[in-house]
């Protein structure tokens, strides 16, 4: 979902984005990728959108593009907030601080 | 790759496939073109990653779809909480599975080895279990097969054997009917009948019923009806029931069959029913009322089988107790007239066990053997897991330090091993499926004619899954235990090298010793069976099987009365002998190695023995019989063309007969009466003695045998024809058939096969068990070798520094190598010390399968010990050589 925060992308682009952001640590398999897309779509967190104007031509146009729905945005923000709280809590622990600084 | 992905895409729900299929494939294409995926290893890794990923995602997708469907059916269930808020046991489990899958993908080589070796072992188990299930445990399609029993009989005065087939008389059957533990009982005689009502006459294996058999076996006709009481009574309207197989093959599955007139052995008969498909009774295809009046049959004419079904609530023990009472009653009433009733016994045994008792021991021994193979495979896998978990110790320690519960950790590890063994079971089931498809070669001919077959069914499936779960637990237990004991403090601080601790080493060596010991057991078993097989092949048969074609003919009584049958066979033999390439032709009521017909007899000047009634095999034969089999004459003369009904009765006996009954007497000219001593019978004079040949089985001692000329009797209308020729025996068959139909157009030739085939069938069990056990032993040996290699490689890498020091202070590479090999030989020695006592103790189980060799055979055990030591040394050679090549400087620098 974080990969869609910058704007609409198609499946393969999401995968590339995730890989480049995590420096290859998370490599989504094709099955996992599209299964996740389907799940998010079913949950009303993302939706299909017409492709961006600059990708009208060529192969890129045949792919489906996805963007976050308003509900998706809310959920993403909530998730990030709660993850942030956990990290904050962890920082308060002196024994863990060193590794997280 | 694209094709594989397309196939895997089928695993997803159709909606998903439609929506994302194209893009998914395009993504895979794009990925595979990525510069990082061009080398061979990278491509392989990428491909296996994609496959596992697709399977896993498909499972998730399907599961989600199913969940959705259930929720829809339940209406608006409770609102779903976000996943993180509700963590059920199922989620944890799913997490473990996901984690394990990821672990496996990360080490595809490890996963492949594990799945392959466990798959092979589980596959062998499923295969043997499938065979056992199809042939021994549940061979029949009857309801409640365990409650269907056969009644067998033992006459200790005649033989110690209990027989179940064609052994009781109608009078004895009506005695048995009084047993109240049986809800139904039926009796039938087996025979062959000619059926006409198509293009060519055909012999059909038939059961002639004294009573309604179908309620006993619990099956009803699929078409038409069963027999009525009137039809079963003596002199009832002629009616027949046919098998599904016969209905299809002979009548093309014609639904109007019930109205069609059919001629069976010369009589017009109406077919009243067709049975459902599947085996009914020992491969019979036709059921007819017996037709005669059973009360007129003497008590000692025993040609009937008795089957019964246990009454609800009754046990086999109760039935046998009641049968014992019946036997004592009959003994009291009839012993004076029929001496064989002294101490006779009636025994009820489940039908499958009674019919298949010859193969049961071999089946269970093979099942035990594949069980051992699986244990060895498990030991091997445990070793692999231990090696890996010691290299994973750091990861586990970190998890423990972060607060993971030890139970949770155990579960993660066990999930991994069980997942692997379940994947192995999938491969195993595939192996079993392929194996059982091609198993017709593994099913003895005599069982094929019974219509028995083996296939992967629910029971085989369950068995495989249970085995997989058990081996998963077994494999995972030790590594998990080790993980639990891990002290995170120690592990994180210590510099963990691959190979683990000394204690870990000891565990792994113990596992290898166990593998070696189990291999000894399997190898010795295989060696003994192999020697048995060769012994059976080499056994002095006493007759010449090469170039012999055998077949059977049965002439109907009404058209061949009196000695007309004998005349027919004489004429046939004469004509066949004139065919080009034919050396000699004979007809006989039976031929080796499967002779069964036997008779009582009384020698002149002897009163019937009080303890044992003398019995002998009896064969009626044409004069050329012995020459055709190439059995030499020891004394006296052969049968001649003048030995006819109007001449004095003559007989030939074999050497075993002379040794047993005529010791110290000149047999030639000695007289005897053949048959029961209950009435006056004519004297028969012994005119010749022939050499012994293995008459009942290749592995059985020669039984006393009597031979009488075909032309001096009027009883036998069903004989085998034996043709010895210089041409290929099988190519002769069409000409033989033509010759037969030239004499009588209506006579089918059946059971035609070469003597070599008959012998192959007779030695089938030895061949099949030697082959199968040999394969299992070879697999075991390979697994043990792999295990030995793994452990020794580990030992060497642990002792690298020590080796370095030794080399630095002047040890020769040879010494270092010897050091390693010595350790291997010590493991082998312990393995032998453990395995050989098991062999000696368990040998008695194998004894019944052996021939010409004892279970405690020193030669076999010696050879196996040598083989095992050699294989272990070869397996350890590479690590040993590596140890010898250690560079002292390098080794010491590590420190």
Boltz contact constraints between the chains, C-beta under 6 A:
constraints:
  - contact:
      token1: [A, 11]
      token2: [B, 23]
      max_distance: 6.0
  - contact:
      token1: [A, 12]
      token2: [B, 27]
      max_distance: 6.0
  - contact:
      token1: [A, 12]
      token2: [B, 30]
      max_distance: 6.0
  - contact:
      token1: [A, 29]
      token2: [B, 53]
      max_distance: 6.0
  - contact:
      token1: [A, 30]
      token2: [B, 24]
      max_distance: 6.0
  - contact:
      token1: [A, 30]
      token2: [B, 27]
      max_distance: 6.0
  - contact:
      token1: [A, 30]
      token2: [B, 28]
      max_distance: 6.0
  - contact:
      token1: [A, 31]
      token2: [B, 53]
      max_distance: 6.0
  - contact:
      token1: [A, 31]
      token2: [B, 54]
      max_distance: 6.0
  - contact:
      token1: [A, 31]
      token2: [B, 57]
      max_distance: 6.0
  - contact:
      token1: [A, 32]
      token2: [B, 53]
      max_distance: 6.0
  - contact:
      token1: [A, 32]
      token2: [B, 57]
      max_distance: 6.0
  - contact:
      token1: [A, 34]
      token2: [B, 20]
      max_distance: 6.0
  - contact:
      token1: [A, 34]
      token2: [B, 24]
      max_distance: 6.0
  - contact:
      token1: [A, 35]
      token2: [B, 57]
      max_distance: 6.0
  - contact:
      token1: [A, 35]
      token2: [B, 60]
      max_distance: 6.0
  - contact:
      token1: [A, 35]
      token2: [B, 61]
      max_distance: 6.0
  - contact:
      token1: [A, 38]
      token2: [B, 16]
      max_distance: 6.0
  - contact:
      token1: [A, 63]
      token2: [B, 23]
      max_distance: 6.0
